[in-house]
Amino acid sequence: MTTTRRGLLAGSAAVAVGAALNAPAAQAQTRNSSGKKPTVVLVHGAFADASGWNGVASRLICDGYPVIAPPNPLRSVASDSAYLAGILATLSGPLVLVAHSYGGIVVTNAATGNPNVKALVYVAAFVPDQGETLLGLQTKYPGSRLSEAALDFRPYGEGLVDGYIKKELFHDVFAGDLPKATTDLMWAGQRPADVRTLGEPSGAPAWKTIPSWYLVGSDDQVLPPAAQRFMARRAGAHTFEADTSHVAMIAKPAATVALIKRAAG
């Protein structure tokens, strides 16, 4: 059953964890018989890189969780998913996969069939069913400001095009609750996605067999909150909300960590 809690937004991790523990949801049993904590795999989305997880990763590492934040190639749904699946195959013990934005479609495909993956955590992320596309889910409900007009398109080979968010729109569209100085650096280092990813259909979804959690960004200007709630509800995810932009893991790292810990058991 999907449960929504706005109390997860407390300013400290301790309060956020307390709010999360009030949710009547069964926790995933991710620790092995020795009591070792699961490895947390943090997967970034488009227009970003793994550094966006730094605030989350540092907290998890301090709390004794093994953490890996691999690069997401952002070339195609199939190849990116295969790349991540290959990384996951090298990791032993229980895994908790945490995805942001486009990373959601990647983990949804990469985790399928991997018995070590015990929980999926989606942070303002896409949670597609089989055959669905990013563009279809992003436009299912009104509210996204990440339109074609917001993007710069740059060819990088014959018939190949990358999409970047325009500098003048990056802050307000992508990360409106972060300082402008921070988003200027994020824009300068943004990693584009091949535009073919927008229309590439997703495969068999791991969330149909693996417990999932979802953090909705209620002020998200990229992926409409209504779309996030729809996907979370459909997946049966234990759902919480944060009053934040699309980059919830940067703006609300304590709340994000609290949700990951909940999923980790």
MIKEVEX-938547 format. One record per residue: residue number from 1; residue in three letters; chain; y, x, z of N, C-alpha, C, O in turn. Coordinates in steps of 0.02 Angstrom, whole numbers, padded with zeros to 5 digits. Layout:
BEGIN
  figu  lumti  badren  nnorth   neast     nup  canorth  caeast    caup  cnorth   ceast     cup  onorth   oeast     oup
   NUM    Ala       A       Y       X       Z        Y       X       Z       Y       X       Z       Y       X       Z
...
This chain:
BEGIN
  figu  lumti  badren  nnorth   neast     nup  canorth  caeast    caup  cnorth   ceast     cup  onorth   oeast     oup
     1    Met       A  -00059   00043   00000    00000   00000   00000   00062   00045   00000   00063   00095   00035
     2    Thr       A   00113   00027  -00039    00173   00066  -00043   00220   00048   00015   00232  -00010   00028
     3    Thr       A   00245   00100   00048    00289   00089   00105   00354   00125   00093   00353   00184   00076
     4    Thr       A   00411   00091   00101    00476   00123   00090   00510   00134   00156   00515   00089   00198
     5    Arg       A   00535   00195   00166    00570   00211   00228   00634   00248   00210   00631   00301   00179
     6    Arg       A   00691   00223   00229    00753   00259   00220   00767   00306   00278   00812   00348   00274
     7    Gly       A   00729   00298   00333    00740   00340   00392   00721   00412   00383   00735   00453   00426
     8    Leu       A   00688   00427   00326    00668   00496   00314   00727   00541   00301   00720   00602   00297
     9    Leu       A   00786   00512   00295    00845   00549   00274   00880   00585   00331   00934   00611   00322
    10    Ala       A   00851   00586   00390    00883   00617   00448   00899   00690   00433   00866   00722   00393
    11    Gly       A   00950   00715   00466    00975   00781   00451   00929   00838   00470   00936   00892   00442
    12    Ser       A   00882   00828   00515    00837   00882   00535   00767   00866   00515   00748   00808   00507
    13    Ala       A   00727   00919   00505    00657   00909   00486   00619   00871   00539   00576   00830   00523
    14    Ala       A   00635   00885   00603    00598   00852   00657   00608   00777   00655   00560   00739   00661
    15    Val       A   00670   00755   00646    00683   00683   00643   00651   00653   00581   00624   00598   00584
    16    Ala       A   00655   00690   00525    00625   00665   00463   00550   00656   00470   00522   00607   00447
    17    Val       A   00518   00704   00502    00446   00698   00513   00431   00638   00557   00384   00601   00544
    18    Gly       A   00471   00628   00609    00460   00571   00653   00466   00506   00616   00426   00460   00627
    19    Ala       A   00514   00501   00571    00521   00440   00532   00461   00430   00487   00436   00374   00480
    20    Ala       A   00438   00484   00457    00381   00478   00412   00318   00456   00449   00278   00418   00422
    21    Leu       A   00310   00479   00510    00249   00462   00547   00246   00389   00568   00194   00364   00588
    22    Asn       A   00303   00354   00562    00303   00283   00577   00274   00241   00521   00260   00182   00530
    23    Ala       A   00265   00272   00462    00240   00234   00404   00165   00222   00412   00128   00269   00427
    24    Pro       A   00142   00160   00404    00071   00144   00412   00030   00163   00350   00006   00119   00314
    25    Ala       A   00023   00228   00338   -00014   00251   00280  -00067   00300   00302  -00056   00341   00346
    26    Ala       A  -00126   00296   00270   -00180   00342   00286  -00163   00410   00258  -00144   00416   00200
    27    Gln       A  -00169   00462   00298   -00152   00529   00275  -00211   00561   00239  -00269   00549   00255
    28    Ala       A  -00194   00602   00190   -00246   00638   00154  -00276   00692   00200  -00239   00726   00236
    29    Gln       A  -00341   00699   00198   -00374   00749   00239  -00381   00813   00197  -00431   00822   00162
    30    Thr       A  -00331   00856   00201   -00328   00913   00155  -00350   00979   00186  -00362   01027   00149
    31    Arg       A  -00356   00982   00252   -00376   01046   00282  -00452   01053   00278  -00489   01005   00283
    32    Asn       A  -00474   01116   00269   -00546   01127   00266  -00574   01132   00336  -00538   01123   00385
    33    Ser       A  -00638   01145   00342   -00671   01144   00407  -00645   01197   00455  -00652   01190   00516
    34    Ser       A  -00614   01250   00428   -00588   01302   00472  -00518   01285   00497  -00490   01321   00538
    35    Gly       A  -00490   01229   00474   -00423   01209   00495  -00368   01244   00457  -00309   01236   00475
    36    Lys       A  -00384   01281   00405   -00334   01315   00365  -00290   01265   00329  -00314   01215   00303
    37    Lys       A  -00225   01278   00327   -00179   01233   00293  -00188   01237   00217  -00205   01290   00191
    38    Pro       A  -00177   01181   00183   -00185   01183   00110  -00131   01225   00076  -00077   01234   00103
    39    Thr       A  -00147   01250   00018   -00097   01284  -00023  -00053   01232  -00056  -00078   01184  -00086
    40    Val       A   00012   01241  -00051    00060   01195  -00082   00084   01225  -00148   00110   01281  -00149
    41    Val       A   00074   01189  -00201    00094   01212  -00268   00155   01172  -00289   00152   01111  -00295
    42    Leu       A   00211   01207  -00300    00275   01175  -00315   00289   01183  -00390   00293   01239  -00415
    43    Val       A   00297   01127  -00425    00304   01128  -00498   00373   01100  -00517   00389   01042  -00503
    44    His       A   00413   01141  -00549    00480   01120  -00568   00479   01080  -00633   00428   01077  -00668
    45    Gly       A   00536   01050  -00649    00541   01011  -00710   00586   01044  -00761   00598   01104  -00758
    46    Ala       A   00611   01004  -00808    00655   01029  -00860   00725   01043  -00833   00745   01015  -00782
    47    Phe       A   00762   01086  -00868    00830   01106  -00851   00834   01142  -00784   00887   01146  -00754
    48    Ala       A   00778   01168  -00761    00774   01201  -00696   00721   01256  -00698   00687   01265  -00749
    49    Asp       A   00715   01291  -00643    00660   01340  -00636   00634   01337  -00564   00656   01295  -00525
    50    Ala       A   00588   01381  -00548    00555   01378  -00483   00603   01391  -00425   00587   01373  -00368
    51    Ser       A   00661   01422  -00437    00708   01435  -00383   00735   01371  -00351   00759   01372  -00295
    52    Gly       A   00730   01315  -00387    00751   01252  -00358   00711   01231  -00298   00732   01188  -00259
    53    Trp       A   00652   01262  -00290    00609   01246  -00232   00621   01293  -00173   00586   01288  -00123
    54    Asn       A   00669   01340  -00178    00676   01391  -00126   00685   01362  -00056   00655   01386  -00008
    55    Gly       A   00728   01311  -00050    00740   01281   00016   00678   01248   00045   00668   01249   00106
    56    Val       A   00637   01220   00002    00574   01190   00024   00522   01243   00039   00489   01241   00091
    57    Ala       A   00515   01291  -00007    00464   01344   00001   00475   01384   00065   00428   01400   00100
    58    Ser       A   00537   01402   00079    00551   01443   00138   00531   01407   00202   00505   01438   00248
    59    Arg       A   00544   01342   00205    00525   01303   00264   00449   01298   00271   00422   01306   00325
    60    Leu       A   00415   01287   00216    00342   01282   00218   00310   01348   00238   00263   01350   00277
    61    Ile       A   00336   01403   00210    00309   01469   00226   00319   01484   00301   00274   01511   00334
    62    Cys       A   00378   01467   00327    00391   01478   00398   00343   01438   00442   00328   01458   00499
    63    Asp       A   00319   01381   00416    00273   01339   00454   00200   01356   00439   00155   01319   00459
    64    Gly       A   00188   01410   00404    00120   01435   00395   00082   01408   00335   00021   01417   00331
    65    Tyr       A   00116   01376   00289    00082   01351   00229   00081   01404   00174   00133   01435   00161
    66    Pro       A   00024   01416   00143    00024   01457   00083   00061   01419   00027   00050   01359   00018
    67    Val       A   00105   01452  -00008    00147   01419  -00058   00146   01460  -00123   00148   01521  -00122
    68    Ile       A   00143   01425  -00179    00152   01456  -00244   00196   01410  -00286   00186   01349  -00286
    69    Ala       A   00245   01439  -00321    00290   01401  -00364   00288   01431  -00433   00331   01471  -00451
    70    Pro       A   00238   01413  -00473    00228   01444  -00538   00280   01421  -00589   00310   01368  -00581
    71    Pro       A   00290   01459  -00642    00335   01437  -00695   00304   01380  -00735   00243   01378  -00745
    72    Asn       A   00345   01334  -00756    00324   01280  -00800   00352   01297  -00869   00413   01299  -00877
    73    Pro       A   00310   01309  -00919    00335   01333  -00984   00382   01285  -01020   00426   01308  -01057
    74    Leu       A   00375   01219  -01010    00420   01170  -01040   00415   01170  -01116   00465   01161  -01151
    75    Arg       A   00354   01180  -01142    00344   01182  -01215   00312   01119  -01241   00334   01093  -01293
    76    Ser       A   00262   01092  -01207    00232   01029  -01226   00192   01004  -01167   00171   01043  -01124
    77    Val       A   00182   00938  -01165    00144   00909  -01109   00074   00938  -01106   00050   00958  -01053
    78    Ala       A   00041   00942  -01163   -00028   00966  -01165  -00033   01040  -01145  -00075   01058  -01104
    79    Ser       A   00010   01082  -01174    00005   01153  -01159   00030   01169  -01089   00001   01212  -01055
    80    Asp       A   00082   01136  -01066    00106   01148  -00998   00054   01127  -00946   00045   01160  -00896
    81    Ser       A   00021   01071  -00960   -00031   01047  -00914  -00091   01094  -00913  -00119   01108  -00860
    82    Ala       A  -00110   01119  -00972   -00165   01166  -00975  -00147   01232  -00940  -00189   01262  -00907
    83    Tyr       A  -00085   01253  -00947   -00062   01314  -00913  -00068   01307  -00837  -00094   01351  -00803
    84    Leu       A  -00043   01250  -00811   -00047   01239  -00739  -00119   01231  -00716  -00138   01257  -00664
    85    Ala       A  -00160   01196  -00755   -00230   01188  -00737  -00265   01256  -00732  -00307   01266  -00689
    86    Gly       A  -00246   01302  -00776   -00274   01369  -00772  -00255   01405  -00709  -00296   01440  -00679
    87    Ile       A  -00192   01396  -00687   -00170   01426  -00624  -00208   01395  -00565  -00230   01431  -00520
    88    Leu       A  -00214   01330  -00566   -00248   01295  -00511  -00321   01318  -00505  -00349   01321  -00450
    89    Ala       A  -00352   01333  -00562   -00422   01355  -00561  -00431   01422  -00526  -00487   01439  -00506
    90    Thr       A  -00377   01460  -00517   -00382   01525  -00483  -00372   01518  -00408  -00381   01567  -00371
    91    Leu       A  -00355   01459  -00385   -00340   01448  -00314  -00399   01415  -00278  -00427   01367  -00303
    92    Ser       A  -00417   01442  -00221   -00473   01414  -00183  -00447   01372  -00126  -00389   01378  -00106
    93    Gly       A  -00489   01329  -00100   -00471   01287  -00043  -00431   01227  -00065  -00416   01218  -00124
    94    Pro       A  -00412   01184  -00017   -00376   01122  -00033  -00305   01137  -00059  -00273   01185  -00038
    95    Leu       A  -00283   01095  -00106   -00218   01103  -00137  -00177   01038  -00130  -00204   00983  -00135
    96    Val       A  -00112   01046  -00120   -00065   00991  -00123  -00016   01008  -00179   00019   01059  -00175
    97    Leu       A  -00014   00966  -00231    00031   00979  -00287   00095   00939  -00278   00093   00879  -00264
    98    Val       A   00152   00972  -00285    00217   00941  -00276   00256   00951  -00341   00265   01007  -00364
    99    Ala       A   00281   00896  -00369    00313   00900  -00434   00382   00868  -00433   00393   00818  -00399
   100    His       A   00427   00897  -00471    00493   00868  -00482   00502   00849  -00555   00485   00888  -00600
   101    Ser       A   00529   00790  -00568    00550   00768  -00634   00494   00775  -00686   00440   00747  -00677
   102    Tyr       A   00507   00812  -00741    00456   00822  -00792   00392   00853  -00764   00338   00842  -00791
   103    Gly       A   00398   00891  -00709    00339   00919  -00678   00288   00867  -00658   00229   00881  -00651
   104    Gly       A   00312   00804  -00648    00266   00750  -00630   00214   00736  -00683   00156   00724  -00667
   105    Ile       A   00234   00736  -00746    00185   00724  -00800   00137   00782  -00805   00079   00774  -00824
   106    Val       A   00161   00842  -00789    00119   00902  -00792   00064   00899  -00738   00006   00910  -00753
   107    Val       A   00083   00886  -00676    00032   00884  -00623  -00014   00824  -00631  -00073   00828  -00614
   108    Thr       A   00012   00769  -00658   -00030   00710  -00669  -00088   00726  -00715  -00142   00699  -00708
   109    Asn       A  -00076   00770  -00763   -00128   00790  -00810  -00168   00850  -00785  -00229   00853  -00792
   110    Ala       A  -00134   00899  -00756   -00167   00962  -00736  -00216   00952  -00679  -00265   00989  -00674
   111    Ala       A  -00203   00904  -00635   -00245   00894  -00576  -00309   00855  -00591  -00356   00856  -00551
   112    Thr       A  -00311   00821  -00647   -00368   00778  -00663  -00432   00820  -00667  -00435   00869  -00704
   113    Gly       A  -00481   00800  -00628   -00545   00834  -00629  -00550   00895  -00584  -00603   00927  -00582
   114    Asn       A  -00497   00912  -00548   -00499   00970  -00503  -00513   00945  -00432  -00469   00914  -00402
   115    Pro       A  -00572   00958  -00405   -00590   00931  -00339  -00551   00962  -00282  -00551   00934  -00227
   116    Asn       A  -00517   01018  -00293   -00478   01050  -00240  -00411   01016  -00227  -00382   01024  -00174
   117    Val       A  -00388   00977  -00275   -00324   00943  -00267  -00334   00881  -00223  -00367   00834  -00243
   118    Lys       A  -00305   00882  -00164   -00315   00829  -00115  -00256   00781  -00110  -00264   00726  -00083
   119    Ala       A  -00198   00800  -00135   -00139   00757  -00130  -00089   00776  -00184  -00083   00834  -00204
   120    Leu       A  -00054   00725  -00209    00000   00734  -00257   00065   00709  -00226   00067   00654  -00198
   121    Val       A   00117   00749  -00231    00183   00729  -00205   00232   00731  -00263   00242   00783  -00295
   122    Tyr       A   00263   00674  -00276    00312   00668  -00331   00382   00663  -00301   00395   00619  -00260
   123    Val       A   00426   00707  -00323    00495   00707  -00299   00541   00689  -00358   00554   00730  -00401
   124    Ala       A   00564   00627  -00358    00604   00602  -00415   00571   00622  -00480   00603   00648  -00526
   125    Ala       A   00506   00608  -00485    00466   00634  -00540   00434   00578  -00580   00428   00521  -00558
   126    Phe       A   00414   00596  -00640    00377   00551  -00684   00304   00545  -00661   00272   00595  -00646
   127    Val       A   00280   00483  -00659    00210   00470  -00642   00180   00426  -00697   00173   00366  -00688
   128    Pro       A   00163   00456  -00753    00141   00416  -00810   00069   00392  -00805   00027   00424  -00773
   129    Asp       A   00056   00336  -00837   -00012   00314  -00849  -00033   00342  -00917   00008   00369  -00954
   130    Gln       A  -00097   00336  -00933   -00122   00363  -00996  -00086   00331  -01055  -00079   00270  -01059
   131    Gly       A  -00063   00374  -01101   -00030   00350  -01161   00045   00342  -01155   00079   00333  -01206
   132    Glu       A   00072   00344  -01094    00144   00337  -01085   00181   00401  -01099   00153   00456  -01096
   133    Thr       A   00246   00395  -01114    00288   00453  -01130   00347   00457  -01081   00364   00409  -01048
   134    Leu       A   00377   00516  -01079    00436   00526  -01037   00492   00479  -01058   00523   00447  -01016
   135    Leu       A   00506   00477  -01123    00561   00436  -01147   00549   00362  -01132   00596   00327  -01114
   136    Gly       A   00488   00340  -01140    00473   00270  -01125   00485   00252  -01053   00510   00198  -01038
   137    Leu       A   00466   00297  -01007    00476   00284  -00936   00549   00291  -00915   00573   00253  -00874
   138    Gln       A   00583   00339  -00945    00654   00350  -00926   00698   00292  -00948   00748   00277  -00916
   139    Thr       A   00679   00259  -01002    00720   00205  -01029   00692   00136  -01013   00717   00085  -01037
   140    Lys       A   00640   00133  -00973    00609   00069  -00954   00657   00026  -00914   00657  -00035  -00919
   141    Tyr       A   00699   00060  -00874    00750   00025  -00834   00817   00057  -00850   00820   00116  -00867
   142    Pro       A   00872   00018  -00845    00938   00047  -00859   00960   00094  -00803   00935   00092  -00747
   143    Gly       A   01009   00137  -00820    01039   00179  -00769   01039   00253  -00783   01076   00290  -00751
   144    Ser       A   00998   00277  -00830    00997   00349  -00843   01059   00370  -00883   01078   00337  -00932
   145    Arg       A   01090   00424  -00861    01146   00453  -00898   01125   00513  -00940   01167   00544  -00972
   146    Leu       A   01061   00528  -00939    01036   00584  -00979   01018   00558  -01049   00959   00554  -01068
   147    Ser       A   01069   00540  -01086    01060   00515  -01154   01063   00572  -01203   01075   00630  -01185
   148    Glu       A   01052   00555  -01266    01057   00606  -01319   01126   00638  -01320   01132   00697  -01335
   149    Ala       A   01178   00598  -01304    01246   00625  -01304   01258   00676  -01249   01306   00714  -01252
   150    Ala       A   01215   00677  -01198    01223   00724  -01142   01190   00792  -01155   01196   00838  -01115
   151    Leu       A   01156   00797  -01211    01116   00857  -01225   01144   00899  -01282   01172   00873  -01330
   152    Asp       A   01137   00964  -01275    01146   01011  -01330   01078   01027  -01359   01031   01042  -01322
   153    Phe       A   01071   01024  -01425    01008   01038  -01458   01013   01104  -01495   01058   01114  -01536
   154    Arg       A   00968   01150  -01480    00970   01217  -01508   00902   01235  -01538   00853   01240  -01503
   155    Pro       A   00900   01244  -01604    00837   01263  -01637   00815   01332  -01613   00856   01377  -01602
   156    Tyr       A   00750   01341  -01604    00724   01407  -01587   00667   01428  -01632   00632   01477  -01617
   157    Gly       A   00658   01393  -01686    00606   01409  -01735   00604   01353  -01786   00638   01302  -01778
   158    Glu       A   00564   01362  -01837    00561   01312  -01890   00532   01246  -01863   00474   01243  -01842
   159    Gly       A   00574   01195  -01863    00553   01130  -01838   00549   01125  -01763   00525   01075  -01737
   160    Leu       A   00573   01175  -01727    00569   01177  -01653   00639   01175  -01624   00684   01212  -01645
   161    Val       A   00650   01130  -01575    00716   01120  -01547   00711   01114  -01471   00668   01079  -01445
   162    Asp       A   00756   01148  -01436    00762   01143  -01364   00821   01099  -01347   00870   01096  -01383
   163    Gly       A   00816   01064  -01290    00871   01023  -01265   00898   01051  -01200   00861   01066  -01154
   164    Tyr       A   00965   01058  -01197    01000   01081  -01137   01050   01026  -01116   01077   00991  -01159
   165    Ile       A   01061   01018  -01051    01114   00974  -01028   01182   01008  -01039   01190   01067  -01021
   166    Lys       A   01229   00972  -01067    01295   01000  -01080   01330   01020  -01015   01322   00988  -00964
   167    Lys       A   01368   01074  -01019    01400   01101  -00959   01445   01051  -00925   01444   01046  -00863
   168    Glu       A   01485   01013  -00964    01533   00968  -00934   01500   00908  -00900   01533   00872  -00863
   169    Leu       A   01436   00897  -00913    01401   00840  -00884   01347   00860  -00833   01320   00818  -00798
   170    Phe       A   01333   00925  -00829    01276   00947  -00789   01283   00925  -00716   01235   00897  -00688
   171    His       A   01340   00937  -00685    01348   00921  -00614   01339   00846  -00602   01298   00827  -00560
   172    Asp       A   01377   00805  -00637    01377   00733  -00622   01311   00700  -00640   01289   00654  -00605
   173    Val       A   01279   00722  -00693    01217   00691  -00715   01156   00717  -00677   01114   00678  -00656
   174    Phe       A   01152   00782  -00667    01092   00813  -00641   01092   00822  -00566   01040   00813  -00533
   175    Ala       A   01149   00840  -00538    01150   00860  -00467   01217   00845  -00436   01251   00890  -00412
   176    Gly       A   01237   00781  -00435    01303   00762  -00414   01318   00772  -00340   01377   00772  -00321
   177    Asp       A   01267   00782  -00298    01279   00792  -00227   01276   00865  -00207   01273   00881  -00147
   178    Leu       A   01278   00910  -00256    01281   00982  -00241   01350   01008  -00258   01385   00979  -00299
   179    Pro       A   01372   01063  -00226    01437   01092  -00242   01441   01112  -00315   01392   01133  -00345
   180    Lys       A   01500   01106  -00344    01510   01123  -00415   01494   01196  -00427   01467   01214  -00480
   181    Ala       A   01510   01239  -00379    01494   01311  -00388   01419   01321  -00395   01397   01365  -00432
   182    Thr       A   01380   01282  -00358    01307   01287  -00362   01282   01263  -00429   01239   01294  -00460
   183    Thr       A   01308   01206  -00452    01283   01178  -00515   01306   01219  -00575   01274   01218  -00628
   184    Asp       A   01362   01254  -00569    01383   01299  -00623   01331   01354  -00633   01315   01373  -00690
   185    Leu       A   01304   01380  -00578    01251   01431  -00583   01187   01400  -00610   01152   01431  -00650
   186    Met       A   01171   01340  -00587    01111   01307  -00611   01116   01294  -00686   01066   01303  -00722
   187    Trp       A   01174   01274  -00710    01182   01262  -00781   01173   01327  -00820   01139   01328  -00872
   188    Ala       A   01203   01381  -00795    01199   01445  -00831   01127   01469  -00838   01109   01501  -00887
   189    Gly       A   01085   01453  -00789    01016   01476  -00790   00965   01422  -00807   00905   01433  -00798
   190    Gln       A   00989   01365  -00831    00942   01310  -00844   00891   01329  -00897   00906   01364  -00945
   191    Arg       A   00830   01306  -00887    00776   01317  -00936   00767   01253  -00975   00752   01201  -00946
   192    Pro       A   00775   01256  -01041    00771   01195  -01081   00698   01175  -01093   00652   01214  -01086
   193    Ala       A   00691   01112  -01113    00626   01087  -01133   00626   01075  -01208   00676   01054  -01237
   194    Asp       A   00569   01088  -01239    00560   01070  -01309   00566   00994  -01314   00534   00958  -01275
   195    Val       A   00606   00969  -01360    00619   00897  -01364   00556   00858  -01382   00555   00797  -01373
   196    Arg       A   00504   00891  -01406    00442   00855  -01421   00409   00827  -01358   00370   00779  -01362
   197    Thr       A   00425   00856  -01300    00394   00831  -01238   00414   00759  -01224   00379   00723  -01189
   198    Leu       A   00472   00738  -01250    00496   00670  -01235   00451   00615  -01262   00445   00562  -01231
   199    Gly       A   00419   00629  -01319    00378   00577  -01350   00304   00591  -01349   00265   00555  -01381
   200    Glu       A   00283   00642  -01312    00212   00661  -01311   00175   00619  -01259   00195   00618  -01201
   201    Pro       A   00122   00584  -01279    00086   00541  -01231   00048   00580  -01178   00022   00634  -01190
   202    Ser       A   00047   00551  -01118    00011   00580  -01062  -00063   00563  -01067  -00083   00515  -01100
   203    Gly       A  -00104   00603  -01033   -00176   00593  -01033  -00200   00554  -00972  -00161   00519  -00940
   204    Ala       A  -00264   00561  -00956   -00293   00525  -00899  -00259   00546  -00835  -00256   00606  -00821
   205    Pro       A  -00232   00500  -00796   -00191   00517  -00738  -00231   00533  -00675  -00277   00496  -00656
   206    Ala       A  -00214   00589  -00643   -00248   00609  -00582  -00234   00562  -00524  -00274   00557  -00478
   207    Trp       A  -00177   00527  -00525   -00159   00484  -00469  -00205   00424  -00460  -00203   00390  -00409
   208    Lys       A  -00247   00411  -00509   -00294   00356  -00502  -00352   00373  -00455  -00387   00329  -00431
   209    Thr       A  -00361   00438  -00442   -00416   00459  -00397  -00392   00503  -00340  -00431   00518  -00295
   210    Ile       A  -00329   00524  -00341   -00302   00569  -00289  -00244   00534  -00253  -00200   00507  -00287
   211    Pro       A  -00244   00534  -00186   -00188   00501  -00149  -00121   00532  -00168  -00116   00592  -00181
   212    Ser       A  -00069   00490  -00170   -00004   00515  -00191   00051   00492  -00144   00045   00441  -00110
   213    Trp       A   00105   00530  -00144    00166   00517  -00105   00225   00521  -00153   00222   00557  -00203
   214    Tyr       A   00279   00485  -00138    00336   00485  -00184   00401   00485  -00144   00409   00446  -00097
   215    Leu       A   00448   00528  -00164    00515   00529  -00136   00563   00505  -00190   00574   00540  -00240
   216    Val       A   00593   00446  -00180    00639   00416  -00228   00710   00443  -00214   00733   00441  -00157
   217    Gly       A   00743   00467  -00266    00814   00483  -00260   00855   00422  -00278   00860   00404  -00336
   218    Ser       A   00885   00390  -00228    00916   00325  -00239   00982   00329  -00277   01009   00278  -00298
   219    Asp       A   01009   00391  -00287    01070   00399  -00327   01055   00442  -00388   01099   00479  -00412
   220    Asp       A   00994   00438  -00413    00972   00479  -00469   01005   00453  -00534   01000   00394  -00550
   221    Gln       A   01038   00498  -00570    01070   00481  -00633   01029   00502  -00694   01049   00490  -00751
   222    Val       A   00971   00532  -00682    00927   00553  -00736   00869   00505  -00745   00861   00475  -00798
   223    Leu       A   00830   00496  -00692    00773   00450  -00692   00791   00392  -00647   00792   00400  -00586
   224    Pro       A   00805   00333  -00675    00830   00277  -00635   00786   00262  -00574   00725   00262  -00580
   225    Pro       A   00817   00250  -00516    00778   00234  -00456   00729   00176  -00467   00674   00176  -00439
   226    Ala       A   00749   00127  -00507    00703   00071  -00521   00640   00095  -00556   00585   00070  -00542
   227    Ala       A   00647   00143  -00600    00588   00171  -00634   00545   00211  -00585   00484   00208  -00588
   228    Gln       A   00578   00248  -00540    00540   00285  -00489   00501   00238  -00445   00442   00251  -00430
   229    Arg       A   00532   00185  -00423    00498   00137  -00379   00440   00104  -00416   00386   00094  -00387
   230    Phe       A   00450   00087  -00479    00397   00056  -00518   00336   00103  -00523   00280   00082  -00512
   231    Met       A   00348   00166  -00540    00293   00213  -00548   00257   00226  -00482   00196   00230  -00479
   232    Ala       A   00297   00233  -00428    00267   00245  -00362   00224   00186  -00340   00169   00195  -00315
   233    Arg       A   00250   00126  -00351    00213   00066  -00332   00148   00059  -00372   00096   00043  -00344
   234    Arg       A   00152   00072  -00435    00093   00067  -00478   00039   00117  -00458  -00021   00102  -00460
   235    Ala       A   00061   00177  -00438    00013   00229  -00417  -00013   00218  -00347  -00058   00255  -00325
   236    Gly       A   00014   00169  -00311   -00006   00159  -00242   00018   00214  -00196  -00012   00228  -00145
   237    Ala       A   00074   00246  -00216    00099   00303  -00177   00133   00280  -00113   00162   00226  -00110
   238    His       A   00127   00321  -00061    00164   00311   00001   00236   00333  -00014   00249   00392  -00026
   239    Thr       A   00282   00286  -00014    00348   00298  -00042   00404   00298   00010   00405   00257   00055
   240    Phe       A   00449   00346   00003    00507   00353   00045   00568   00362   00001   00562   00380  -00057
   241    Glu       A   00627   00349   00028    00688   00355  -00011   00738   00402   00022   00742   00407   00083
   242    Ala       A   00775   00437  -00021    00829   00481   00002   00892   00464  -00037   00889   00454  -00098
   243    Asp       A   00948   00462  -00004    01012   00449  -00036   01035   00514  -00069   01076   00551  -00041
   244    Thr       A   01009   00527  -00128    01021   00592  -00160   01017   00586  -00235   00996   00535  -00262
   245    Ser       A   01038   00639  -00268    01037   00643  -00341   00966   00659  -00365   00917   00653  -00328
   246    His       A   00962   00678  -00428    00897   00694  -00458   00863   00754  -00425   00802   00758  -00423
   247    Val       A   00903   00800  -00398    00874   00861  -00369   00865   00852  -00294   00894   00888  -00254
   248    Ala       A   00823   00804  -00275    00813   00788  -00204   00787   00848  -00165   00805   00856  -00107
   249    Met       A   00746   00890  -00196    00717   00946  -00160   00769   00999  -00142   00760   01038  -00095
   250    Ile       A   00825   01001  -00180    00879   01048  -00164   00928   01016  -00115   00949   01048  -00067
   251    Ala       A   00947   00954  -00128    00996   00920  -00085   00967   00900  -00018   01003   00899   00032
   252    Lys       A   00903   00883  -00016    00871   00859   00045   00805   00897   00058   00752   00866   00057
   253    Pro       A   00808   00962   00068    00746   01001   00076   00706   00982   00137   00645   00982   00135
   254    Ala       A   00739   00964   00193    00703   00946   00253   00663   00882   00243   00606   00877   00264
   255    Ala       A   00694   00832   00210    00660   00770   00196   00601   00781   00149   00548   00751   00156
   256    Thr       A   00611   00825   00100    00557   00841   00053   00499   00874   00089   00441   00858   00077
   257    Val       A   00514   00922   00133    00462   00956   00170   00424   00908   00215   00363   00912   00221
   258    Ala       A   00460   00862   00247    00428   00813   00290   00377   00772   00252   00323   00758   00278
   259    Leu       A   00393   00753   00191    00347   00714   00150   00287   00756   00129   00231   00732   00128
   260    Ile       A   00298   00819   00112    00243   00863   00093   00195   00872   00152   00135   00871   00143
   261    Lys       A   00222   00882   00211    00180   00889   00271   00140   00826   00284   00082   00829   00304
   262    Arg       A   00171   00770   00273    00135   00706   00280   00075   00705   00233   00020   00686   00253
   263    Ala       A   00087   00724   00170    00033   00724   00121  -00020   00776   00139  -00080   00766   00125
   264    Ala       A   00001   00831   00170   -00046   00884   00188  -00090   00866   00247  -00139   00900   00260
   265    Gly       A  -00073   00813   00282   -00114   00790   00337  -00095   00821   00403  -00126   00806   00454
